[in-house]
Amino acid sequence: MRTFLMSLGVVLVAASVQAADIKGGKDHPLLPRYDGSEITRYKQEAFTDYKLVTAPVRDHGGKDRNPNSVTPLEGKFTQISYKMPEGRAALEVFRNYEQAIKKAGFETLFTCEREACGGRNFSLAIAGDPLYMLFGDQQADQRYIAARLKRAEGDVYASLYVIMHRSGGGPLKDRALALLEITEVKPMEERMVVVDLSAMQRDIMAQGRVAVHGILFDFDKDTMRSDSKPQIEEIAKLLNEQPNMKVLIVGHTDSKGALDYNRDLSYRRARSIVETLSRDYGVVAARLTPLGVGMASPMATNRTEEGRALNRRVELVDATN
């Protein structure tokens, strides 16, 4: 078995000059590449959400249809796919990476192979679009590991998926491929300001609605964060100063995730706001109607993190007769 761990420095140096790598591709500083492999896909986002698979995926429909099989994460995300040199078996590649992950200080959260992972449903959950042409439907020799590195500045989660590409022809035929995904957990830099009472009154009078971004929730949940209190207090002032006003509390999400899932999540979050205003601030619940529209009404493009941040919001819509 070829072992790239024994000559780690050499491997890293060699990787930095491989002309066959896709433009812009580079290794992650925490984990080296397998000796002689090439980067075929590379993506990095400064802050995004990611669902780490931490249990077998049994049901068809990907990660969104298997909520008990994933751990939601947020942070800096790096995705790298590698094509292995000829003659390397999936097991050999996987065992080398397994050792590298352990040597880097990660603890294993979940690992599986072949049908024990969930067969084809697991393959499709890991390798949905745009990864399907590289990794999809290659479950016959699939192997997977998810691991965590605990750090004071924020934990790091890594997953590795290795397959043998058996279908079709071309340069991938009978090659082992590896998909490395790393999420460096960190809080998002908050830049949304609280919309005060006068600004809300102005927008509602002019447009019949006002968008607020200062109501924040735990990732993938309807649990409101404590730093939402200043914005909730301003909304309570508006409603208590105008006791005859009725409003729709409308939840909005970005385009990440399935349509039905996002619609339900945005509704549950809107309902949470109604409950908080009624319970903690004395606003009559009959004046407040929760709605969830998910991703259906964006303020900006969902193709950038800045646009997605704008789309994750709550709107108060005047519903006074």
C-alpha positions in Angstrom: 0.0 0.0 0.0 1.3 3.4 -0.9 1.3 5.6 2.2 1.3 9.4 1.8 1.4 10.0 5.5 5.0 8.9 5.8 6.2 11.8 3.6 3.6 14.5 4.4 5.9 17.4 3.5 6.8 16.0 0.2 3.1 15.4 -0.7 2.1 18.9 0.2 4.9 20.4 -1.9 4.1 18.2 -4.9 0.4 19.1 -4.6 1.1 22.8 -4.8 2.6 22.5 -8.3 0.2 20.0 -10.0 -0.7 21.6 -13.3 -3.6 19.1 -13.8 -5.6 20.7 -10.9 -8.7 22.7 -11.8 -8.0 26.5 -12.0 -8.2 28.0 -8.5 -8.1 24.6 -6.7 -6.0 24.1 -3.7 -5.7 21.7 -0.8 -7.2 22.5 2.6 -4.4 23.4 5.2 -5.7 20.8 7.7 -5.7 17.8 5.4 -3.2 16.9 2.6 -4.1 15.2 -0.6 -3.3 11.6 -1.7 0.0 11.5 -3.5 -0.5 11.9 -7.3 -4.2 12.9 -7.1 -5.7 15.9 -9.0 -8.3 18.4 -8.0 -11.3 18.2 -10.3 -13.7 20.5 -8.4 -13.2 23.2 -5.9 -15.6 25.5 -4.0 -15.2 27.7 -1.0 -17.7 30.0 0.8 -16.9 32.4 3.6 -20.1 31.6 5.4 -22.9 29.2 4.5 -25.0 26.4 5.9 -24.2 22.7 5.5 -25.8 19.5 6.5 -23.1 16.9 7.6 -24.2 13.3 7.2 -23.7 11.6 10.6 -25.9 8.5 10.2 -27.0 6.1 7.4 -29.3 7.7 4.8 -32.1 5.2 4.2 -34.9 7.2 2.6 -34.9 8.6 -0.9 -34.9 12.4 -1.3 -31.5 13.5 -0.1 -30.5 15.2 3.1 -33.7 17.2 3.5 -35.7 14.0 3.5 -33.4 12.4 6.2 -33.3 15.0 8.9 -32.3 12.4 11.6 -29.2 11.5 9.5 -27.6 14.9 9.4 -26.1 17.5 11.7 -26.8 21.1 10.6 -23.7 23.4 10.6 -22.8 27.0 9.7 -19.5 28.5 8.9 -16.7 28.6 6.3 -17.2 25.8 3.9 -14.6 24.2 1.6 -15.4 21.4 -1.0 -12.7 19.6 -2.9 -13.0 16.6 -5.2 -9.9 14.6 -6.2 -9.3 12.1 -9.0 -6.8 9.5 -7.8 -3.9 8.1 -9.9 -4.5 4.9 -11.9 -4.4 1.7 -10.1 -5.4 3.0 -6.6 -8.3 1.2 -4.9 -11.0 3.0 -3.1 -10.2 1.2 0.1 -6.5 2.1 -0.1 -7.3 5.8 -0.6 -9.9 5.8 2.2 -7.6 4.1 4.7 -4.9 6.7 4.0 -7.3 9.6 4.5 -8.6 7.9 7.6 -5.1 7.9 9.1 -4.6 11.5 8.0 -7.8 12.6 9.7 -6.8 10.9 12.9 -3.3 12.3 12.8 -4.7 15.9 12.4 -6.6 15.5 15.7 -10.1 14.8 14.4 -12.4 12.4 16.3 -14.7 10.1 14.2 -18.4 10.9 14.5 -19.6 8.3 11.9 -18.2 6.0 9.3 -19.7 3.4 7.0 -19.2 1.5 3.7 -21.1 0.1 0.8 -24.8 -0.9 1.6 -24.3 -0.2 5.3 -24.3 3.6 4.5 -27.8 3.3 2.9 -26.9 2.1 -0.6 -28.0 4.3 -3.5 -30.0 6.7 -1.3 -26.7 7.6 0.6 -24.9 8.1 -2.7 -27.5 10.5 -4.0 -27.6 12.4 -0.7 -23.9 12.9 -0.7 -23.6 13.5 -4.4 -26.5 15.5 -5.6 -26.2 18.1 -8.3 -23.7 19.3 -9.4 -21.6 16.3 -8.0 -23.8 13.6 -9.5 -21.7 13.1 -12.7 -18.6 12.5 -10.5 -20.0 10.5 -7.5 -23.6 9.7 -8.1 -24.8 6.1 -8.4 -21.4 4.7 -7.5 -22.5 3.0 -4.2 -21.1 -0.4 -4.9 -17.7 0.5 -3.3 -18.6 3.7 -1.4 -16.9 4.6 1.9 -17.5 7.5 4.1 -16.2 9.2 7.3 -17.4 12.3 9.2 -15.2 13.7 11.9 -14.8 16.7 14.2 -11.7 18.7 15.4 -12.4 20.6 18.6 -10.7 24.0 18.7 -11.0 27.0 21.0 -11.6 29.3 18.0 -14.4 27.1 16.6 -14.8 23.4 15.8 -14.0 22.0 12.4 -16.0 19.3 10.8 -14.7 17.2 7.9 -16.3 14.5 5.8 -14.7 12.3 3.2 -16.5 10.2 0.6 -14.6 7.8 -1.6 -15.9 5.7 -4.5 -14.7 3.8 -7.5 -16.1 5.3 -10.7 -17.2 2.3 -12.7 -19.8 3.6 -15.1 -19.2 5.1 -18.5 -15.8 5.7 -20.1 -13.4 8.6 -20.3 -10.7 9.8 -17.9 -12.7 8.8 -14.8 -13.3 5.2 -15.8 -12.0 2.8 -13.0 -10.6 5.7 -11.0 -11.0 6.2 -7.3 -12.5 9.6 -6.5 -12.6 11.4 -3.2 -14.9 14.2 -2.0 -13.5 16.2 0.9 -15.9 18.7 2.6 -14.8 20.8 5.5 -16.9 23.2 7.6 -15.1 25.6 10.0 -17.8 26.6 12.5 -17.9 30.3 13.3 -20.6 32.9 13.9 -21.7 35.0 11.0 -20.6 38.6 11.0 -23.8 40.4 11.9 -24.4 43.6 9.8 -28.1 44.0 10.0 -29.3 46.9 12.2 -32.5 47.1 14.2 -35.3 48.8 12.5 -36.7 51.2 15.0 -40.3 52.3 15.7 -40.3 55.5 13.5 -38.7 53.6 10.5 -41.3 50.8 10.8 -44.1 53.4 11.0 -42.8 55.2 7.9 -42.4 52.0 5.8 -45.8 50.7 6.7 -47.5 54.0 5.9 -45.7 54.3 2.6 -45.6 50.6 1.4 -48.0 48.7 3.7 -45.2 46.5 5.0 -41.7 46.6 6.6 -38.8 44.1 6.3 -36.7 43.4 9.4 -33.5 41.4 9.6 -32.8 41.7 13.3 -34.9 38.7 14.4 -32.5 35.8 14.4 -33.0 32.0 14.9 -30.8 29.1 15.7 -29.7 27.4 12.5 -32.5 25.2 10.9 -34.8 25.8 14.0 -37.6 28.0 15.0 -35.8 28.8 18.3 -35.3 32.6 18.5 -31.9 33.8 19.6 -31.5 36.1 22.6 -30.0 38.9 20.4 -33.3 39.2 18.6 -34.8 41.0 21.7 -34.0 44.6 20.6 -35.9 44.1 17.3 -38.8 42.3 19.0 -39.1 45.2 21.5 -39.4 47.7 18.7 -42.2 45.7 17.0 -43.9 45.5 20.4 -43.7 49.3 20.7 -45.3 49.7 17.3 -48.2 47.4 18.1 -48.8 48.7 21.6 -48.8 52.3 20.3 -51.4 51.4 17.6 -53.8 49.0 19.4 -56.1 48.7 16.4 -53.4 47.6 14.0 -53.4 44.1 12.8 -50.4 42.6 11.0 -49.3 39.5 9.1 -46.0 38.2 10.5 -44.4 36.7 7.3 -41.3 34.5 7.5 -38.9 34.4 4.5 -35.9 32.2 3.9 -33.1 32.0 1.2 -33.1 29.3 -1.4 -31.0 26.8 0.5 -33.0 23.6 1.1 -36.2 22.1 -0.3 -39.2 24.3 -1.1 -41.7 22.7 1.2 -39.2 22.4 4.0 -38.3 26.1 3.8 -42.0 27.1 3.7 -42.7 25.1 6.9 -39.6 26.5 8.6 -40.5 30.1 7.8 -44.0 29.5 9.1 -42.8 28.0 12.4 -40.5 31.0 12.9 -43.3 33.4 12.2 -45.5 31.6 14.7 -42.6 31.8 17.3 -42.6 35.6 16.9 -46.4 35.8 17.4 -46.1 33.7 20.5 -43.3 35.8 21.9 -45.1 39.1 21.3 -48.3 37.8 22.9 -46.6 36.1 25.9 -43.9 38.6 26.7 -45.2 41.9 25.5 -49.0 41.7 26.0 -49.9 42.0 22.3 -53.3 40.3 21.7 -52.6 37.2 19.5 -55.7 37.7 17.5 -54.0 40.8 15.9 -51.2 38.8 14.6 -51.3 36.2 11.8 -48.2 34.1 11.1 -47.4 33.1 7.5 -44.5 31.4 5.9 -43.5 31.8 2.3 -40.0 30.3 2.4 -38.0 31.4 -0.6 -40.9 32.5 -2.8 -40.4 36.3 -2.4 -36.7 37.2 -2.5 -35.4 40.8 -2.0 -32.1 40.0 -3.8 -30.3 37.2 -5.7 -29.8 33.9 -3.9 -26.6 33.3 -5.7 -24.5 35.3 -3.3 -24.2 35.2 0.5 -25.0 38.9 0.7 -28.2 38.3 -1.3 -29.2 35.3 0.8 -28.7 37.3 4.0 -31.1 39.9 2.7 -33.6 37.2 1.8 -33.6 35.7 5.4 -36.0 38.1 7.0 -39.4 38.8 8.6 -41.9 41.2 7.1 -44.7 42.9 9.0 -47.6 43.4 6.5 -50.4 45.8 7.5 -53.7 43.8 7.7 -55.8 46.4 9.4 -59.3 46.6 8.0 
